[in-house]
């Protein structure tokens, strides 16, 4: 997978990541409180590398990307935000020796009308999870196959795990995913504590927000409704959102299970002159 640099709208759900910036990026962020507050409201960024950079990591943000489709690639989770983050993790788990190449080419992302973060977006996001977090926790709960295995075999094994999670009584389902989500929260909290130590809790306006983020995430992770996805709550009570999140995990397992056969069928259709898409 190749990912190009981006200038303009970040596409991120919240600016919480900015609190973990280091080096020159952080220096620009905290140059003054006015600059800092503006950055937390604006979605405008420049994200790039200085030279081609290759990593085996799972990072994926699909604003601009290229895929080597000669191999069997996993499908994208079909609903809600951060399906690209789910794809990157699934690719890393299921396609042996997969890598991401970051290219030093910058493309503009300028949606109309321009977007901005809501004033409390960082804090609302810190106190809740989204559907993508539930799926990611389910994938992280899966133990990778050892030894040589094809992408199709790895996809099928992950599919069986997600289907099994979907078949559990909900309290058991939540217990397994809560453990994974707490590990993810702990990793970010460790970074934030490290930031406070490295920069001497300065400047104060930045340190106050870091401490607030630590407090919110620490309190939220132990709350009884923490794993109720924020983006499934619209028009649903907590119980319905919980059950829907588990159902969506199981349905993604169904998609993964069927995916190799679906890809093979699409190739047969193409060989017979039937394309599933038209060139624009």
C-alpha positions, -999 to 999 in steps of 0.1 A, spaced: 0 0 0 13 35 -8 0 66 10 6 101 -3 11 132 18 -19 155 25 -24 193 27 -57 207 39 -85 189 58 -70 162 80 -101 139 78 -95 131 115 -124 126 139 -108 148 166 -77 168 173 -67 147 203 -37 133 185 -21 168 185 -14 164 222 11 137 214 31 156 188 69 160 193 97 179 177 91 208 153 55 198 149 49 203 186 69 235 186 46 250 159 15 238 178 24 255 211 41 286 197 14 306 214 -20 299 230 -37 316 201 -20 293 176 -27 263 198 -65 271 202 -67 277 164 -52 243 156 -77 226 179 -105 241 159 -91 240 124 -88 207 106 -61 221 83 -28 202 84 3 193 64 12 156 67 41 142 47 75 126 47 108 140 34 117 108 15 100 75 6 95 57 39 85 20 42 70 5 73 54 -28 83 30 -9 106 -8 -10 102 -14 28 97 -38 35 70 -56 68 61 -72 65 27 -75 101 15 -50 92 -12 -36 57 -16 -25 30 -39 -30 -8 -35 -12 -37 -50 -43 -56 -60 -24 -86 -75 -27 -102 -41 -58 -110 -22 -65 -79 -1 -91 -77 27 -124 -58 23 -131 -25 40 -155 -24 69 -186 -11 51 -201 14 76 -192 42 100 -159 61 102 -123 48 103 -129 19 80 -94 27 67 -79 21 101 -97 -12 103 -84 -21 68 -48 -13 77 -49 -36 108 -67 -64 88 -41 -61 60 -13 -64 85 -28 -95 101 -39 -113 70 -14 -105 42 20 -118 52 49 -93 49 26 -65 39 42 -30 40 31 6 37 52 31 17 47 68 25 55 89 -6 69 125 -4 41 138 -27 15 161 -13 -21 163 -26 -47 188 -16 -78 177 4 -102 207 3 -138 197 8 -166 222 3 -177 238 25 -146 239 47 -149 219 79 -139 226 115 -138 206 147 -166 212 171 -155 231 202 -157 201 225 -149 174 199 -116 164 215 -133 158 249 -163 140 235 -141 117 215 -118 110 245 -148 99 267 -163 74 242 -155 48 216 -167 45 181 -178 14 161 -144 12 146 -128 9 180 -151 -21 187 -140 -38 155 -103 -30 160 -105 -45 196 -121 -76 181 -93 -80 156 -67 -74 182 -83 -101 203 -75 -126 176 -44 -147 178 -24 -147 145 -18 -180 127 18 -191 130 38 -205 101 31 -203 64 -5 -195 56 -22 -179 26 -40 -146 28 -73 -165 22 -65 -189 51 -57 -160 75 -88 -141 64 -109 -172 71 -93 -177 106 -99 -140 115 -135 -144 102 -141 -174 125 -129 -154 154 -152 -124 147 -181 -148 142 -173 -165 175 -172 -131 192 -206 -123 177 -221 -155 191 -211 -148 227 -235 -137 253 -231 -99 253 -214 -96 288 -187 -121 276 -183 -102 243 -179 -69 261 -154 -84 286 -130 -96 259 -132 -63 240 -129 -41 271 -96 -57 279 -83 -48 244 -97 -13 245 -81 -7 279 -47 -18 265 -52 7 237 -61 35 261 -32 27 284 -8 30 255 -20 65 247 -21 75 283 15 63 287 25 86 257 7 115 273 24 110 307 57 108 288 49 141 271 43 159 304 76 146 317 96 154 286 83 189 282 81 198 319 43 203 318 49 234 297 34 255 284 5 255 309 -23 258 283 -11 226 266 -3 208 299 -38 216 313 -54 199 282 -30 169 285 -40 164 321 -77 168 312 -73 142 285 -56 118 309 -84 123 335 -112 118 310 -97 87 294 -88 71 327 -124 77 341 -141 67 309 -123 34 304 -138 20 336 -173 33 330 -200 7 325 -212 22 292 -177 29 278 -181 3 250 -214 16 237 -202 32 204 -208 69 203 -217 68 166 -244 41 171 -263 60 198 -282 83 175 -319 72 177 -310 42 199 -308 35 236 -276 21 250 -289 -15 250 -298 -14 213 -264 2 204 -246 -25 223 -264 -53 205 -259 -36 171 -222 -33 177 -219 -70 184 -240 -78 153 -218 -56 131 -187 -75 143 -203 -108 134 -214 -95 100 -179 -83 93 -168 -119 101 -193 -131 75 -179 -107 49 -143 -119 56 -154 -155 53 -170 -150 19 -144 -125 6 -120 -149 -12 -149 -165 -31 -163 -130 -40 -129 -119 -53 -126 -151 -73 -161 -147 -88 -153 -111 -98 -121 -123 -116 -141 -149 -135 -166 -123 -145 -139 -100 -157 -122 -129 -177 -156 -134 -194 -158 -97 -203 -182 -86 -175 -169 -57 -154 -184 -48 -121 -175 -12 -126 -172 12 -155 -143 35 -163 -150 72 -158 
